């Protein structure tokens, strides 16, 4: 008694199953939600040197602002008269981020209201000008 094995059918069926597997894998990969990477990553990389220079200027001029937080206000003391913007960023929820412009008093004091800022951890990014020099300073605070 002789048994005939038809290898052609087996190979075709095996290749078909493998192709379906690959197609299914491709569809599942492309249907997933996109990555959570920063869309402006490369643009920020190009601007890194300018930001670094502004951060070094704070250290060079000993211009680190004094920051205190009360329930109602964010009080900032600058070395001189400053004008700029503070980016108030919530690490856990980007939709809560705010940008506030400020101009200090002649002695360098700024009071920013915290009425609509939620309690918790926040990242403050100060960008300001003082006597033609540009500064950048970042600080993490807890708002009670």
N, CA and C atoms as an extended XYZ file, in Angstrom:
432
Properties=species:S:1:pos:R:3:atomname:S:1:resname:S:1:resid:I:1 pbc="F F F"
N         0.833       -1.170        0.000 N   UNK     1
C         0.000        0.000        0.000 CA  UNK     1
C         0.887        1.246        0.000 C   UNK     1
N         0.596        2.108       -0.891 N   UNK     2
C         1.407        3.302       -1.071 CA  UNK     2
C         0.579        4.536       -0.697 C   UNK     2
N         1.185        5.416        0.142 N   UNK     3
C         0.497        6.647        0.553 CA  UNK     3
C         1.120        7.795       -0.224 C   UNK     3
N         0.241        8.553       -0.870 N   UNK     4
C         0.721        9.726       -1.615 CA  UNK     4
C         0.472       10.979       -0.774 C   UNK     4
N         1.502       11.770       -0.629 N   UNK     5
C         1.380       13.031        0.092 CA  UNK     5
C         1.479       14.151       -0.928 C   UNK     5
N         0.498       15.046       -0.887 N   UNK     6
C         0.488       16.176       -1.799 CA  UNK     6
C         1.061       17.396       -1.066 C   UNK     6
N         2.356       17.612       -1.248 N   UNK     7
C         3.033       18.717       -0.568 CA  UNK     7
C         2.616       20.070       -1.135 C   UNK     7
N         2.219       20.159       -2.316 N   UNK     8
C         1.830       21.430       -2.943 CA  UNK     8
C         0.675       22.085       -2.215 C   UNK     8
N        -0.388       21.308       -1.935 N   UNK     9
C        -1.541       21.871       -1.226 CA  UNK     9
C        -1.144       22.367        0.161 C   UNK     9
N        -0.345       21.597        0.874 N   UNK    10
C         0.095       21.974        2.226 CA  UNK    10
C         0.897       23.269        2.231 C   UNK    10
N         1.803       23.412        1.254 N   UNK    11
C         2.607       24.635        1.162 CA  UNK    11
C         1.746       25.848        0.838 C   UNK    11
N         0.817       25.700       -0.083 N   UNK    12
C        -0.062       26.806       -0.445 CA  UNK    12
C        -0.926       27.220        0.748 C   UNK    12
N        -1.488       26.242        1.449 N   UNK    13
C        -2.324       26.547        2.619 CA  UNK    13
C        -1.468       27.209        3.711 C   UNK    13
N        -0.252       26.714        3.948 N   UNK    14
C         0.649       27.299        4.944 CA  UNK    14
C         1.020       28.727        4.605 C   UNK    14
N         1.341       28.969        3.325 N   UNK    15
C         1.673       30.335        2.896 CA  UNK    15
C         0.474       31.256        3.027 C   UNK    15
N        -0.710       30.750        2.723 N   UNK    16
C        -1.926       31.549        2.850 CA  UNK    16
C        -2.186       31.946        4.294 C   UNK    16
N        -2.012       30.994        5.219 N   UNK    17
C        -2.201       31.295        6.641 CA  UNK    17
C        -1.164       32.314        7.109 C   UNK    17
N         0.086       32.152        6.676 N   UNK    18
C         1.132       33.095        7.059 CA  UNK    18
C         0.828       34.499        6.521 C   UNK    18
N         0.360       34.597        5.277 N   UNK    19
C         0.022       35.892        4.685 CA  UNK    19
C        -1.139       36.538        5.431 C   UNK    19
N        -2.145       35.758        5.803 N   UNK    20
C        -3.261       36.306        6.591 CA  UNK    20
C        -2.774       36.819        7.946 C   UNK    20
N        -1.855       36.092        8.558 N   UNK    21
C        -1.283       36.532        9.827 CA  UNK    21
C        -0.569       37.873        9.671 C   UNK    21
N         0.255       38.012        8.652 N   UNK    22
C         0.994       39.256        8.410 CA  UNK    22
C         0.034       40.408        8.122 C   UNK    22
N        -0.971       40.182        7.294 N   UNK    23
C        -1.954       41.229        6.978 CA  UNK    23
C        -2.713       41.635        8.239 C   UNK    23
N        -3.141       40.677        9.046 N   UNK    24
C        -3.832       40.985       10.303 CA  UNK    24
C        -2.960       41.771       11.257 C   UNK    24
N        -1.692       41.408       11.350 N   UNK    25
C        -0.751       42.133       12.199 CA  UNK    25
C        -0.579       43.575       11.715 C   UNK    25
N        -0.447       43.764       10.420 N   UNK    26
C        -0.317       45.116        9.852 CA  UNK    26
C        -1.544       45.962       10.128 C   UNK    26
N        -2.724       45.394        9.954 N   UNK    27
C        -3.965       46.138       10.211 CA  UNK    27
C        -4.051       46.516       11.683 C   UNK    27
N        -3.708       45.603       12.574 N   UNK    28
C        -3.801       45.908       14.004 CA  UNK    28
C        -2.797       46.989       14.412 C   UNK    28
N        -1.606       46.987       13.843 N   UNK    29
C        -0.608       48.009       14.171 CA  UNK    29
C        -1.058       49.383       13.693 C   UNK    29
N        -1.560       49.469       12.468 N   UNK    30
C        -1.947       50.768       11.927 CA  UNK    30
C        -3.264       51.284       12.485 C   UNK    30
N        -4.051       50.437       13.128 N   UNK    31
C        -5.321       50.906       13.694 CA  UNK    31
C        -5.174       51.360       15.144 C   UNK    31
N        -3.995       51.191       15.738 N   UNK    32
C        -3.785       51.624       17.114 CA  UNK    32
C        -3.621       53.130       17.190 C   UNK    32
N        -3.899       53.672       18.393 N   UNK    33
C        -3.728       55.105       18.649 CA  UNK    33
C        -2.272       55.483       18.457 C   UNK    33
N        -2.024       56.705       18.003 N   UNK    34
C        -0.669       57.162       17.735 CA  UNK    34
C         0.170       57.286       18.992 C   UNK    34
N         1.467       57.431       18.804 N   UNK    35
C         2.389       57.585       19.926 CA  UNK    35
C         2.147       58.909       20.632 C   UNK    35
N         2.568       58.982       21.883 N   UNK    36
C         2.426       60.209       22.658 CA  UNK    36
C         3.715       61.024       22.641 C   UNK    36
N         4.412       60.997       21.525 N   UNK    37
C         5.625       61.791       21.450 CA  UNK    37
C         5.283       63.226       21.075 C   UNK    37
N         6.183       64.133       21.368 N   UNK    38
C         5.993       65.549       21.097 CA  UNK    38
C         6.088       65.786       19.588 C   UNK    38
N         5.035       66.327       18.996 N   UNK    39
C         5.008       66.539       17.544 CA  UNK    39
C         6.039       67.584       17.094 C   UNK    39
N         6.422       68.502       18.002 N   UNK    40
C         7.394       69.546       17.654 CA  UNK    40
C         8.784       69.220       18.195 C   UNK    40
N         9.088       67.950       18.331 N   UNK    41
C        10.352       67.517       18.926 CA  UNK    41
C        11.560       68.077       18.169 C   UNK    41
N        11.583       67.981       16.878 N   UNK    42
C        12.744       68.416       16.107 CA  UNK    42
C        12.883       69.935       16.099 C   UNK    42
N        11.760       70.651       16.038 N   UNK    43
C        11.812       72.110       16.079 CA  UNK    43
C        12.357       72.582       17.425 C   UNK    43
N        11.946       71.911       18.504 N   UNK    44
C        12.456       72.266       19.828 CA  UNK    44
C        13.944       71.967       19.926 C   UNK    44
N        14.378       70.920       19.279 N   UNK    45
C        15.798       70.586       19.281 CA  UNK    45
C        16.641       71.658       18.611 C   UNK    45
N        16.113       72.241       17.553 N   UNK    46
C        16.825       73.306       16.867 CA  UNK    46
C        16.907       74.568       17.720 C   UNK    46
N        15.901       74.799       18.569 N   UNK    47
C        15.870       75.979       19.433 CA  UNK    47
C        16.551       75.746       20.773 C   UNK    47
N        17.101       74.565       20.983 N   UNK    48
C        17.671       74.228       22.281 CA  UNK    48
C        18.797       75.173       22.688 C   UNK    48
N        19.681       75.526       21.763 N   UNK    49
C        20.808       76.394       22.102 CA  UNK    49
C        20.343       77.755       22.584 C   UNK    49
N        19.309       78.305       21.961 N   UNK    50
C        18.794       79.606       22.398 CA  UNK    50
C        18.226       79.503       23.810 C   UNK    50
N        17.483       78.435       24.095 N   UNK    51
C        16.940       78.241       25.440 CA  UNK    51
C        18.065       78.034       26.451 C   UNK    51
N        19.056       77.271       26.082 N   UNK    52
C        20.182       77.018       26.976 CA  UNK    52
C        20.901       78.327       27.308 C   UNK    52
N        21.104       79.167       26.305 N   UNK    53
C        21.774       80.450       26.535 CA  UNK    53
C        20.967       81.328       27.494 C   UNK    53
N        19.638       81.330       27.346 N   UNK    54
C        18.801       82.130       28.249 CA  UNK    54
C        18.826       81.574       29.667 C   UNK    54
N        18.882       80.248       29.814 N   UNK    55
C        18.977       79.645       31.146 CA  UNK    55
C        20.334       79.950       31.782 C   UNK    55
N        21.390       79.911       31.000 N   UNK    56
C        22.736       80.245       31.510 CA  UNK    56
C        22.819       81.718       31.898 C   UNK    56
N        22.090       82.575       31.194 N   UNK    57
C        22.100       84.007       31.509 CA  UNK    57
C        21.543       84.246       32.914 C   UNK    57
N        20.544       83.455       33.322 N   UNK    58
C        19.986       83.566       34.672 CA  UNK    58
C        21.072       83.275       35.697 C   UNK    58
N        21.866       82.227       35.468 N   UNK    59
C        22.929       81.859       36.401 CA  UNK    59
C        24.052       82.893       36.371 C   UNK    59
N        24.440       83.322       35.182 N   UNK    60
C        25.533       84.286       35.032 CA  UNK    60
C        25.220       85.596       35.746 C   UNK    60
N        23.998       86.095       35.585 N   UNK    61
C        23.609       87.378       36.185 CA  UNK    61
C        23.047       87.228       37.596 C   UNK    61
N        23.052       85.998       38.130 N   UNK    62
C        22.478       85.726       39.447 CA  UNK    62
C        21.060       86.312       39.527 C   UNK    62
N        20.238       85.980       38.520 N   UNK    63
C        18.900       86.566       38.381 CA  UNK    63
C        17.785       85.555       38.639 C   UNK    63
N        18.049       84.561       39.482 N   UNK    64
C        17.011       83.573       39.791 CA  UNK    64
C        15.884       84.270       40.538 C   UNK    64
N        14.661       84.208       40.015 N   UNK    65
C        13.552       84.900       40.688 CA  UNK    65
C        13.145       84.178       41.973 C   UNK    65
N        12.749       84.971       42.968 N   UNK    66
C        12.211       84.416       44.203 CA  UNK    66
C        10.725       84.158       44.016 C   UNK    66
N        10.282       82.953       44.342 N   UNK    67
C         8.887       82.565       44.088 CA  UNK    67
C         8.251       82.126       45.395 C   UNK    67
N         7.076       82.708       45.681 N   UNK    68
C         6.290       82.239       46.826 CA  UNK    68
C         4.840       82.108       46.369 C   UNK    68
N         4.168       81.115       46.951 N   UNK    69
C         2.800       80.806       46.547 CA  UNK    69
C         1.882       80.937       47.756 C   UNK    69
N         0.802       81.697       47.584 N   UNK    70
C        -0.254       81.756       48.584 CA  UNK    70
C        -1.501       81.137       47.970 C   UNK    70
N        -2.589       81.114       48.721 N   UNK    71
C        -3.825       80.543       48.178 CA  UNK    71
C        -4.379       81.386       47.035 C   UNK    71
N        -4.140       82.690       47.065 N   UNK    72
C        -4.720       83.581       46.060 CA  UNK    72
C        -3.744       84.037       44.979 C   UNK    72
N        -2.435       84.113       45.309 N   UNK    73
C        -1.482       84.735       44.391 CA  UNK    73
C        -0.180       83.950       44.271 C   UNK    73
N         0.446       84.139       43.137 N   UNK    74
C         1.811       83.703       42.904 CA  UNK    74
C         2.649       84.968       42.951 C   UNK    74
N         3.543       85.059       43.911 N   UNK    75
C         4.352       86.270       44.096 CA  UNK    75
C         5.770       85.961       43.640 C   UNK    75
N         6.250       86.784       42.697 N   UNK    76
C         7.571       86.570       42.108 CA  UNK    76
C         8.387       87.841       42.281 C   UNK    76
N         9.615       87.666       42.727 N   UNK    77
C        10.534       88.790       42.874 CA  UNK    77
C        11.699       88.642       41.916 C   UNK    77
N        11.822       89.598       41.013 N   UNK    78
C        12.919       89.597       40.047 CA  UNK    78
C        14.026       90.525       40.517 C   UNK    78
N        15.210       90.366       39.957 N   UNK    79
C        16.368       91.183       40.327 CA  UNK    79
C        16.167       92.638       39.915 C   UNK    79
N        15.544       92.835       38.762 N   UNK    80
C        15.275       94.183       38.263 CA  UNK    80
C        13.871       94.251       37.704 C   UNK    80
N        13.609       95.293       36.963 N   UNK    81
C        12.286       95.439       36.352 CA  UNK    81
C        12.187       94.453       35.176 C   UNK    81
N        11.204       93.576       35.236 N   UNK    82
C        11.093       92.511       34.243 CA  UNK    82
C         9.755       92.585       33.538 C   UNK    82
N         9.781       92.133       32.289 N   UNK    83
C         8.560       92.048       31.486 CA  UNK    83
C         8.629       90.766       30.675 C   UNK    83
N         7.530       89.985       30.713 N   UNK    84
C         7.560       88.733       29.981 CA  UNK    84
C         6.294       87.925       30.148 C   UNK    84
N         6.471       86.606       30.125 N   UNK    85
C         5.336       85.694       30.214 CA  UNK    85
C         5.728       84.505       31.089 C   UNK    85
N         4.746       83.988       31.826 N   UNK    86
C         4.943       82.763       32.591 CA  UNK    86
C         3.990       81.719       32.039 C   UNK    86
N         4.539       80.553       31.739 N   UNK    87
C         3.744       79.422       31.266 CA  UNK    87
C         3.479       78.542       32.482 C   UNK    87
N         2.234       78.416       32.867 N   UNK    88
C         1.849       77.583       33.995 CA  UNK    88
C         1.349       76.270       33.409 C   UNK    88
N         2.115       75.199       33.629 N   UNK    89
C         1.841       73.922       32.972 CA  UNK    89
C         1.523       72.840       34.001 C   UNK    89
N         0.434       72.135       33.757 N   UNK    90
C         0.037       71.018       34.619 CA  UNK    90
C         0.603       69.737       34.009 C   UNK    90
N         1.528       69.055       34.685 N   UNK    91
C         2.131       67.846       34.109 CA  UNK    91
C         1.118       66.744       33.797 C   UNK    91
N         0.043       66.678       34.570 N   UNK    92
C        -0.907       65.583       34.386 CA  UNK    92
C        -2.021       65.889       33.395 C   UNK    92
N        -2.194       67.171       33.010 N   UNK    93
C        -3.306       67.527       32.118 CA  UNK    93
C        -2.950       68.767       31.314 C   UNK    93
N        -2.582       68.562       30.057 N   UNK    94
C        -2.142       69.660       29.193 CA  UNK    94
C        -3.253       70.691       28.930 C   UNK    94
N        -4.514       70.279       29.038 N   UNK    95
C        -5.622       71.197       28.762 CA  UNK    95
C        -5.755       72.280       29.838 C   UNK    95
N        -5.101       72.107       30.987 N   UNK    96
C        -5.177       73.080       32.072 CA  UNK    96
C        -4.064       74.128       32.000 C   UNK    96
N        -3.174       74.023       31.037 N   UNK    97
C        -2.048       74.948       30.914 CA  UNK    97
C        -2.540       76.366       30.636 C   UNK    97
N        -1.798       77.341       31.170 N   UNK    98
C        -2.134       78.757       30.968 CA  UNK    98
C        -0.858       79.539       30.703 C   UNK    98
N        -0.993       80.632       29.968 N   UNK    99
C         0.093       81.570       29.731 CA  UNK    99
C        -0.354       82.924       30.259 C   UNK    99
N         0.430       83.510       31.161 N   UNK   100
C         0.103       84.810       31.742 CA  UNK   100
C         1.227       85.790       31.462 C   UNK   100
N         0.878       86.934       30.891 N   UNK   101
C         1.862       87.990       30.676 CA  UNK   101
C         2.009       88.789       31.961 C   UNK   101
N         3.185       89.353       32.149 N   UNK   102
C         3.402       90.152       33.355 CA  UNK   102
C         4.380       91.281       33.066 C   UNK   102
N         4.285       92.314       33.881 N   UNK   103
C         5.240       93.412       33.915 CA  UNK   103
C         5.427       93.746       35.384 C   UNK   103
N         6.655       93.727       35.836 N   UNK   104
C         6.915       93.919       37.259 CA  UNK   104
C         6.880       95.393       37.628 C   UNK   104
N         6.802       95.610       38.928 N   UNK   105
C         6.941       96.972       39.454 CA  UNK   105
C         8.406       97.369       39.302 C   UNK   105
N         8.740       98.649       39.499 N   UNK   106
C        10.156       99.051       39.366 CA  UNK   106
C        11.110       98.278       40.283 C   UNK   106
N        10.614       97.788       41.422 N   UNK   107
C        11.498       97.020       42.311 CA  UNK   107
C        11.514       95.529       41.971 C   UNK   107
N        10.817       95.096       40.905 N   UNK   108
C        10.881       93.727       40.415 CA  UNK   108
C         9.834       92.780       40.962 C   UNK   108
N         8.780       93.295       41.581 N   UNK   109
C         7.754       92.431       42.185 CA  UNK   109
C         6.586       92.217       41.221 C   UNK   109
N         6.125       90.959       41.148 N   UNK   110
C         4.980       90.592       40.311 CA  UNK   110
C         4.036       89.748       41.158 C   UNK   110
N         2.750       90.077       41.106 N   UNK   111
C         1.722       89.259       41.756 CA  UNK   111
C         0.763       88.772       40.687 C   UNK   111
N         0.673       87.466       40.543 N   UNK   112
C        -0.218       86.862       39.552 CA  UNK   112
C        -1.345       86.141       40.283 C   UNK   112
N        -2.605       86.412       39.915 N   UNK   113
C        -3.729       85.752       40.598 CA  UNK   113
C        -3.825       84.272       40.235 C   UNK   113
N        -4.188       83.471       41.220 N   UNK   114
C        -4.328       82.027       41.025 CA  UNK   114
C        -5.777       81.598       41.180 C   UNK   114
N        -6.711       82.458       40.801 N   UNK   115
C        -8.138       82.182       41.002 CA  UNK   115
C        -8.593       80.913       40.283 C   UNK   115
N        -8.252       80.776       39.011 N   UNK   116
C        -8.743       79.645       38.217 CA  UNK   116
C        -7.690       78.555       38.018 C   UNK   116
N        -6.699       78.515       38.914 N   UNK   117
C        -5.664       77.492       38.858 CA  UNK   117
C        -5.989       76.426       39.900 C   UNK   117
N        -6.054       75.175       39.470 N   UNK   118
C        -6.402       74.071       40.366 CA  UNK   118
C        -5.268       73.790       41.350 C   UNK   118
N        -5.636       73.213       42.445 N   UNK   119
C        -4.680       72.827       43.481 CA  UNK   119
C        -3.834       71.668       42.961 C   UNK   119
N        -2.548       71.665       43.311 N   UNK   120
C        -1.696       70.552       42.923 CA  UNK   120
C        -0.338       70.979       42.419 C   UNK   120
N         0.344       70.063       41.761 N   UNK   121
C         1.702       70.274       41.257 CA  UNK   121
C         1.653       70.959       39.893 C   UNK   121
N         2.464       72.001       39.723 N   UNK   122
C         2.527       72.766       38.481 CA  UNK   122
C         3.989       73.035       38.123 C   UNK   122
N         4.233       73.166       36.831 N   UNK   123
C         5.542       73.554       36.312 CA  UNK   123
C         5.426       75.004       35.845 C   UNK   123
N         6.286       75.881       36.375 N   UNK   124
C         6.302       77.282       35.967 CA  UNK   124
C         7.506       77.510       35.057 C   UNK   124
N         7.260       78.120       33.907 N   UNK   125
C         8.337       78.456       32.974 CA  UNK   125
C         8.269       79.964       32.739 C   UNK   125
N         9.261       80.675       33.273 N   UNK   126
C         9.323       82.128       33.140 CA  UNK   126
C        10.216       82.496       31.972 C   UNK   126
N         9.706       83.368       31.105 N   UNK   127
C        10.499       83.957       30.025 CA  UNK   127
C        10.364       85.455       30.172 C   UNK   127
N        11.494       86.161       30.384 N   UNK   128
C        11.390       87.595       30.577 CA  UNK   128
C        12.609       88.322       30.030 C   UNK   128
N        12.424       89.628       29.877 N   UNK   129
C        13.480       90.520       29.425 CA  UNK   129
C        13.758       91.524       30.536 C   UNK   129
N        15.026       91.845       30.714 N   UNK   130
C        15.429       92.856       31.690 CA  UNK   130
C        16.656       93.563       31.146 C   UNK   130
N        16.512       94.823       30.853 N   UNK   131
C        17.612       95.642       30.333 CA  UNK   131
C        18.218       95.038       29.071 C   UNK   131
N        17.369       94.553       28.180 N   UNK   132
C        17.824       94.010       26.902 CA  UNK   132
C        18.320       92.580       26.946 C   UNK   132
N        18.381       91.977       28.119 N   UNK   133
C        18.816       90.590       28.229 CA  UNK   133
C        17.602       89.688       28.340 C   UNK   133
N        17.713       88.505       27.734 N   UNK   134
C        16.616       87.541       27.751 CA  UNK   134
C        16.940       86.424       28.738 C   UNK   134
N        15.912       86.033       29.492 N   UNK   135
C        16.078       85.009       30.519 CA  UNK   135
C        15.020       83.929       30.380 C   UNK   135
N        15.366       82.723       30.868 N   UNK   136
C        14.440       81.593       30.917 CA  UNK   136
C        14.711       80.844       32.214 C   UNK   136
N        13.642       80.609       32.994 N   UNK   137
C        13.781       79.919       34.277 CA  UNK   137
C        12.587       79.004       34.471 C   UNK   137
N        12.860       77.769       34.946 N   UNK   138
C        11.800       76.795       35.188 CA  UNK   138
C        11.818       76.369       36.649 C   UNK   138
N        10.620       76.201       37.202 N   UNK   139
C        10.496       75.794       38.605 CA  UNK   139
C         9.212       75.022       38.783 C   UNK   139
N         9.285       73.972       39.585 N   UNK   140
C         8.085       73.203       39.906 CA  UNK   140
C         7.588       73.664       41.273 C   UNK   140
N         6.273       73.928       41.361 N   UNK   141
C         5.665       74.384       42.618 CA  UNK   141
C         4.413       73.582       42.914 C   UNK   141
N         4.002       73.639       44.171 N   UNK   142
C         2.727       73.039       44.594 CA  UNK   142
C         1.817       74.178       44.990 C   UNK   142
N         0.651       74.254       44.351 N   UNK   143
C        -0.319       75.303       44.649 CA  UNK   143
C        -1.342       74.741       45.627 C   UNK   143
N        -1.439       75.368       46.828 N   UNK   144
C        -2.373       74.843       47.842 CA  UNK   144
C        -3.817       75.118       47.538 C   UNK   144
